């Protein structure tokens, strides 16, 4: 398998990976094609700076085995894994690990371009019952101890309750300050999900309210039984 970078929605690799995206992710977690178009064009024209967006596809011959995309969040020196998917026929072949390693690699490069020693952490969203979350936790990641809500996407009316996880990169740690969590949440809502006024969004305000009277936010306990049943 080789990993190719995609920089346009006109690329055949984008079309094939977008079809995979539509098959793999639940509808309430899917973004319209214009989401990727905006991010790819902004990155190409340098309009996204100090943020950066990357999109990679794993291919073998002419077959797309998986894809992954990520965003460097310069304000908090963290990277966000937007999406990572592997074709069902390529499960167990290490495709997801290779793609994720590539995403982390370019995010670390982004941090160094900003004259920082290294990337602080990688962030991501997942379902609480995801076996992937348990694997990440075994590698030092932790699920933030808040009720995290992904805002409604496209035509959906309700937010999606997910786990927001943090995987330290530069050095191990097991919590974030409440100021860091506020910055992360605001950046995700304002930058990634393009919500113009997060402070007027009830889902965002609900998450902020959970930070009252807290100095730090550590990891939440995820029921291993739930993960075993899902796997």
N, C-alpha and C positions, 0 to 999 in steps of 0.2 A: 504494500500500500504506500502511496505517496500523498503528501498533503499539499494542496494548492491554495493560494490566496485568491479570493474573489473580490473584485473592486467595482463591479457593475451588475445591476439587475438584468442586464442584457446578456450576461454570460450564460452559456448552456449549463455550466456547473451550478449557477444560482437557480436556474429553473428546476433542475433535477433535485437539488437539495431542498428547495422550497416545497416541492411535492412531498418529500420525505417529512418535512416539518408539518405539513397538513395532516399526514397520516399518523404521526407519532404523538403530537401534543393534544391534550383535550381542547375542545373548542373554546372554553372559557379562558384558556391561557394563550390563545393565538392572537398575534398581531396581524394587521393587514399588510399586504406587500409594500405599501407606501412607507411603512415603518422602516423597512430595510433600505428602501430607495433613499429616503432622507438621510439616514446614517451614512450610507456608502458615498453619496454625493457630497455631503458635508465633509467627510474625511478626505475625499479626493481633492476638494477645493481648499482644504485647510480651514474651513469654517467652524469646525468642531473644537478647535484648540481653545483651552488647554486639555480638553477631553480628546480621546482617540477611540476609534471603532475599528475592529478587526473581524474578518469573516474568513473562515477556512473550511475547505471540503476535503475529506479523505476519499481517495479514489483508487480503484484497482482495475487496470485496463480502462474500459469505458463505463464502469459501474461505480456509482456513488455509494460508499459504505456508511458515510456519516458526515455530519457538519457541526461546526461550533462557531459561535461569535461572542465577542466580549467588548467591554467598554472600560477604558482607563478613566477613573474618576480623580482628576488631578487635585481637587480641593481636599480630599481625604487620603490621597496617595494609596488608593485601593483599586483593585480591578473587580469588575462585575461580570460574571458569566451570564450573558443574556440567554443563550440557548445552547444546548448540547444534545445531539440526537444520533443514534446509531440504527441503521437498518436492521430489521428483525432477523434477516438472513446472515448478518455479520456479528451477531451477539457472541460473546465469549472469545473473540479474536483480538482483544486489546485495542480495538478501534477507538473507543471512548477515552481510554487512558492516554493514547497517543495524541488525540485531538486536544484533550484538556492540558497535557504537558505543553503543547504548542501555544495554547492560549496564555498559560501562565508565563511562558518564556517571553512572548511579545509584550505582556503587561509589565514584566520586570524591565524590559528594554525601555518602555515608556517612562518608567520611574527614573531611570538613569538619564534619559534625555532631558528630564526636568532637574538634572543635577542633584538627584537624591541618591543615597547610597544603595537603596533597594526598595522593592515594593513592600508595603506594610502587610497587606493581606489580600486574599481573594474572597469576594462575596458571591452569594448565589441564593436563589429561591428553589425550594423543592417541597413536595408533599411530605408531611410528617411520617407517613408510612413507607417512604421510599427506602429501599435497601441501599441506594447510593449514599444516602445521608449517613447511615451507619458506617459505611466504608470510609467516608471522609472523617468521621469522628475518630476512627481508629488511627487516622493520620494527623490528629491534632486539631481538627476543626471543632467548632461548637455552634450550637443553635442558639441564637439570641433569645433570652428569656423575656419575650414580649409576644403579644398576639399580633402577628404581622399580617397585613392585608394587602394583597396585590390589587391595585385599582381595577375597576371593570374595564375590560378591553373590547374594542370595536363596538358591537351593538349590545353587549351584555350589560345588565343593569346592576348586578350584584358583585361586590368584591370577592376575591378568592382567598380564603385563609391558607397561608403557606408558612413554611419555616424559612426565616432568613438566617443563613449560616455564615460564619466567619472562619476562614482558614488562614492562620498566620503564615507568613512567608519569610520575612527578614529574620524574625526571632519568635520563639514561642510566647504566647500570652493567652489568658483565659477570660478576658472581659474587655469591654470598651467603656470609656467614660460616657455619661449621659450626653455631654456635648458632642462627642463623636457620633453617637447613635442618632442624634437630631440631624447632624450634618449629612449622615448617610441616608436617612429617610428622606430628607428634603431633596438631596441630589437625585435619588432614584425617582421620586415623584416628578420633580421639576424637569430634570434633564432626560431621563430614559423614557418616562411615560408621558412627557410633554403636557403635564397638567399645569396650566398657566398660573393658577393661584392655589398652591397646596394648602395654605392656611385657611382657605375657605372650604376645603374638601373634608367632609365628615370622617372619612376613613383615615385621613392623615391626622386630623385632630384627635381621633380616638387613640392612635398610636402615641402621639405626643403626651396625652394625658397619663398614659401608663408610666411615663418617665418622671412624673412629679415625685419629689422627695427621695429620689434615687441618685446616688453619686456614680455608680457604675452598673453596667448590665453584663451579667455573665451568661453561662450556658444554661439552657432549660433541660430538664430531664425528659427524654423521649422514650416512651414505653417500648422496650425491645420486643415485647410480645406482638405489638402492632406491626413492627417492621418484619418480624418472622412470618406473620400471617400474609403480609403483602408480597413477600418474596416467594 
